[in-house]
Each structure stands twice: as C-alpha cells, then as structure tokens.
C-alpha cells in the first residue's frame, strides 16, 4: 500500500533525470506520486538546481534538457517543508555529525523523523542512518 505522503531524497529525483542513475526503485517511487505526495526539505530546490547546473556545465545535459526536467518536477505533487535557520544550524548539523551524513542528507532524515513519514532514497548511507533512527524506507524492508 502506498502512503499518502513520504519524504523523497534527491538521489531518487535525479534518477528520473539521468539515464545512468535510473533504477526500478526510482521508477516505482515516481509511480507512487500518482497517488501520493512527496515532501522535501527546504534545501531541496537548491540541491536540484545545483546538480542540474553542474551537469549542464559539464555537457552532460543541455539547457533544453534542464528546462524540460524542471517542468516535469514542477508538475509533480511535491511540497517543500520550510525550516528555520536556527534548526538548520543546530539540530540538523548535530544529526549529520552523529550519523556521519552530509547536512543535505541529514535534512531529509530530520524531516522524515519529525513528520513520521517513510523516506524514499537510493543513498546507502542515508538508508543505513534511517534504519538506525527507526525511519521506514519506502518500498524496502
């Protein structure tokens, strides 16, 4: 059964853009969005933009590819959860330090922990940390 809402990590979102990162798991998560809403932390739009711009600069994507992908993403049921700078500079950094994560990955985990939602990720470190914190992994046991 697909949950009404879940947190989606950028590793899954970027798999929808790059053929060499595509996976059956990422495709299944995208299908879940036909019935569900994904929730992302406040840093997510900047993280997406950074990955796409870096790919464009390296010639991995053209400008038209970036525009097309951003149109696809804007059409998905994704909501961005805002976070206070105070929490970002304290709780999320502490969580990242304790679990050996980047602050970016810790922001997804923190959101899943606070909201009680499962998380969709392809990042092995984030999966391990989620399990350690008792956060359910969407579509995984």
C-alpha positions in Angstrom: 0.0 0.0 0.0 1.3 3.4 -1.0 1.4 6.0 1.9 -0.4 9.3 1.4 2.8 11.2 1.9 6.5 10.4 2.0 9.9 12.1 2.1 11.8 11.8 -1.2 15.6 12.2 -1.3 17.3 14.0 -4.2 19.1 10.7 -5.1 15.7 9.4 -6.3 14.7 12.6 -8.1 18.0 12.8 -10.0 17.5 9.2 -11.1 14.5 10.4 -13.0 16.7 12.8 -14.9 19.9 10.8 -15.6 19.7 7.6 -17.5 22.9 6.2 -15.9 21.3 6.7 -12.4 17.9 5.3 -13.4 16.6 2.3 -11.4 13.4 0.3 -10.9 13.2 1.7 -7.4 13.2 5.3 -8.6 10.6 4.4 -11.3 8.4 2.8 -8.6 8.7 5.9 -6.4 7.7 8.1 -9.4 4.6 5.8 -9.9 3.8 6.3 -6.2 3.4 10.0 -6.9 0.2 9.2 -9.0 -1.5 8.5 -5.6 0.8 10.2 -3.1 2.5 13.5 -2.3 6.3 13.7 -1.7 7.7 16.1 0.9 11.2 17.6 0.6 13.2 19.8 2.9 13.8 23.5 2.2 17.3 22.9 0.7 15.9 20.6 -2.0 15.2 23.2 -4.8 18.8 24.4 -4.5 20.2 20.9 -4.4 18.2 20.0 -7.6 19.4 23.3 -9.3 23.0 22.7 -8.3 23.0 19.1 -9.7 21.4 20.2 -13.0 23.6 23.2 -13.4 26.7 21.2 -12.8 25.5 18.6 -15.4 24.9 21.4 -17.9 28.3 22.9 -17.3 30.0 19.5 -17.8 28.0 18.9 -21.0 26.0 16.0 -19.5 22.8 17.9 -20.1 21.8 20.7 -22.5 19.9 23.8 -21.4 16.7 22.4 -23.0 17.1 19.2 -21.0 17.3 21.1 -17.8 14.3 23.2 -18.6 12.3 20.1 -19.6 13.3 18.2 -16.4 12.4 21.2 -14.2 8.9 21.4 -15.9 8.4 17.7 -15.1 9.4 18.2 -11.5 7.2 21.3 -11.1 4.2 19.2 -12.3 4.7 16.6 -9.5 2.9 16.6 -6.2 5.9 17.8 -4.2 5.7 20.1 -1.2 8.7 21.9 0.2 8.8 22.0 4.1 10.4 25.2 5.3 12.8 25.1 8.2 14.1 27.7 10.5 17.8 28.7 10.1 18.2 28.0 13.8 17.2 24.3 13.4 19.4 24.0 10.3 22.3 25.4 12.2 21.8 23.3 15.3 19.7 20.1 15.1 20.4 19.1 11.5 24.2 19.7 11.9 24.1 17.7 15.1 22.2 14.8 13.4 24.7 14.9 10.5 27.6 14.8 12.8 26.2 11.9 14.9 25.3 9.8 11.9 28.2 10.6 9.5 25.9 12.2 7.0 26.1 15.4 4.9 23.9 18.2 6.2 21.9 17.8 3.0 21.2 14.1 3.7 20.5 14.8 7.4 17.9 17.4 6.4 15.9 14.6 4.6 16.3 12.3 7.5 15.3 15.0 10.0 12.2 15.8 8.0 11.2 12.1 8.0 11.8 11.8 11.7 9.8 14.9 12.6 6.9 14.0 10.3 6.8 10.3 11.0 6.9 9.7 7.2 8.8 7.0 5.3 11.7 8.1 3.2 12.5 7.2 -0.4 16.2 7.2 -1.1 18.9 5.4 -3.1 21.7 6.7 -0.9 23.2 3.8 1.0 24.5 6.0 3.9 21.1 7.6 4.3 19.3 4.2 4.2 21.6 3.0 7.0 21.0 6.1 9.1 17.3 5.9 8.5 17.2 2.3 9.7 19.3 3.3 12.8 16.8 6.0 13.6 13.8 3.8 13.1 12.6 5.6 9.9 10.8 3.4 7.4 12.2 3.2 4.0 9.6 3.5 1.2 9.3 0.2 -0.6 12.2 -1.5 1.3 12.4 -3.8 4.3 
